[in-house]
Amino acid sequence: MKKKILQLLKSHFLIATVFCIFCVLLFRNPYSTRTLIPNLEPFPDALYYTTIPRCFLKNGEWRMCRLSDQSIEGIKAEVPPAYPFTLAIGYLINNDVRTFYFINILLALFSLLLLYKISQNFFKNKYITTFILFLYVTNYFSYWYPTLAMAENLLVPLFLLSILILQQKKLSITTSVFAGVLAAGFYATKYAYAPLTVTFPILYILKVWNENKSLKERSRLILSAAIPGALILGKLVGVVELIGVLNEVSNGSLDKNSSTTVTSGNSYFSINYFTKNIGEYSHALVGKSQRFLWDNTPLTERWIALPGIFGLLINLRKKQFIYAKVWLIIAVIVQLLFMSTFYVVDIRYLYHLLPILLLGFGFFLQHLYATLFKDKILFFSFLSTLLLIYAVTNFTRLKSVIMVNLKYNETPWNYLAQNELNSYFDNLKETDTKPILVTLDAPFFTDNYSNNTYTTLPLNEKQDFNGNMKEVWGSNNYINLLELYKTKITNGDNLYVTNYRINASDSFQKSYKTISEKFQLKQVHSGCYNLCNIYKLELHDK
């Protein structure tokens, strides 16, 4: 047994090394105060993705509930179900909100294994495969994005699975059923990836139709894909709503009260955005900096992106795995065109470009091996030179990541501020009613870490979830927040306010200043270097 394990490691030494490197880059403790993971950014997306599955496990409702107070109505789920459902598996084991990181790690490692299998099929060269995998695991987004509770963490392995399906030489009923589920899965994971839900089944049907099978067998395979995909989409979208949307789109516009508008210049989607946005997305495609959430790191280096595009195109001349190769290009084009009509540019909507460009670079290396570097030693020397250049230019970045993971720390101020609040109210003398904290933190975030010794009210009319005040904060009259505070104090409630996050906007600062003028603020706790202090609200003496 020991001998077999050693032989296995020896034969897969390079891949095992890449796997270990990825694990080191992903190695973080989400339950510590040395990482930004507990901050649950970005808002409000991460709150949707992490709150919905925990509400479902707690009370069977697929919605954004208040985990600390079931009497508050909560709001409906505004995100697709696939990623929250995936997180629910982790929350079955450990209901701490930060458990999402371990699910993301599993998805990231699964993506690496899929990319390994895909690369093996495409290249038949262990050195090219290893180099592509190394570029993938050391890419900034590959180890950074799992720290965020975002659906793209699931989208990448789904996309890689679609490539693997199109690489299959023999199709079966099981493969077809999986293809149908996968097609619906793109939309069920991220609404923005609807173009893949439309184009992938078309390409799969073409592959089935060109199979050397009887008409009956081909029809059975197509139906095996179409039925489960249609059932999932019908349940997810709603058949009546879907038909209505398609009808309105066919007429050139959507009603202004519809949830999605496609033609108005003031809408989320409009062809008026196309010219500007496609240029910015194209820059990202060739390795230039572009917005990815709040980051501007290029999706990949230019010397990888440009040869990658060339590799995707030049490799179409070879018919082997032609449907998978065509899919790589189609998946770029349709998503690029679709998202260029969206009002904002964000490369996370084209995150699947990362494995596509790396595979394209693999095709480029394969082309060089077949033309310029036919000698194995010469080709290996060329790859080693590229690896050395890449390692030198990225050494500081990778070293910094590893040192932060193992020795240094990042400061999760949102989480630390919440701990300060917990500490104060936990030691407060118990009263007949719970004290009330006026805060800019979303209640869904507070519920994740609160010790449930206090309740909350909003500080500003425009903070998170301001369109659903009663459903989120409870049944109060929120037309005039100052009057609400005064009423609570008059009724005998103990009101407190924290200054945390007030510097995030001028509106927040103005609201806080108004509170300090209308009420007496008595400081009762200081924390976060005076950035998360707590003050008790009292009425001015008459």
Number of C-alpha atoms within 10 A of each C-alpha: 6 7 8 9 10 12 12 12 14 11 11 13 14 18 20 15 14 20 17 13 16 23 16 15 22 24 16 19 16 19 14 13 17 19 20 19 25 26 21 25 16 13 12 14 16 18 21 22 28 28 25 27 28 27 19 17 15 12 12 10 15 19 21 25 29 25 21 16 14 11 12 16 18 21 17 14 16 12 18 20 20 20 23 25 19 19 25 25 16 21 20 13 9 12 17 15 24 24 23 29 24 18 21 26 20 14 20 24 18 16 24 24 17 20 24 18 14 20 23 15 16 20 16 11 14 15 16 25 23 22 21 22 26 20 19 23 22 18 19 19 19 20 21 12 18 24 25 22 28 26 25 21 24 26 24 23 21 21 24 21 19 23 23 18 21 24 19 14 11 10 16 16 16 11 17 25 19 19 26 25 23 24 30 26 28 26 24 25 25 20 14 17 22 19 21 24 21 15 15 24 22 13 17 23 20 13 18 22 17 9 15 9 11 10 11 9 16 21 14 16 22 23 17 21 24 20 15 20 22 16 15 18 20 15 9 15 14 13 14 9 11 14 12 13 19 13 13 16 15 10 9 10 16 20 12 12 7 10 9 14 20 22 18 14 13 11 14 16 21 19 16 18 18 19 11 12 22 18 12 19 22 14 15 25 26 21 19 18 20 21 18 19 12 9 11 13 16 21 26 25 16 17 11 18 24 18 20 24 21 15 23 22 17 14 18 16 8 9 9 14 17 16 19 22 23 17 20 23 18 17 20 17 12 17 19 22 15 19 25 26 22 20 18 13 21 22 24 18 19 22 17 22 24 19 22 24 29 26 28 28 25 27 26 24 23 20 16 15 19 12 10 10 17 12 12 10 10 13 20 15 13 16 16 14 12 13 15 12 12 13 15 11 11 14 11 10 13 16 12 12 19 17 12 17 19 15 9 12 14 12 14 17 19 20 19 17 20 21 15 18 24 19 15 14 19 15 9 11 6 11 9 7 12 16 18 21 23 23 23 23 20 20 23 23 22 22 19 23 16 20 16 16 18 18 20 21 25 23 23 20 18 12 16 17 17 16 11 13 21 16 20 23 23 19 12 12 11 18 10 9 19 16 12 15 25 17 12 13 16 12 9 10 17 19 22 23 26 24 19 21 17 21 13 10 9 10 15 20 16 14 17 20 12 12 18 15 11 14 17 15 18 14 14 11 16 16 15 13 7 11 16 23 19 25 21 20 23 18 13 10 6 3
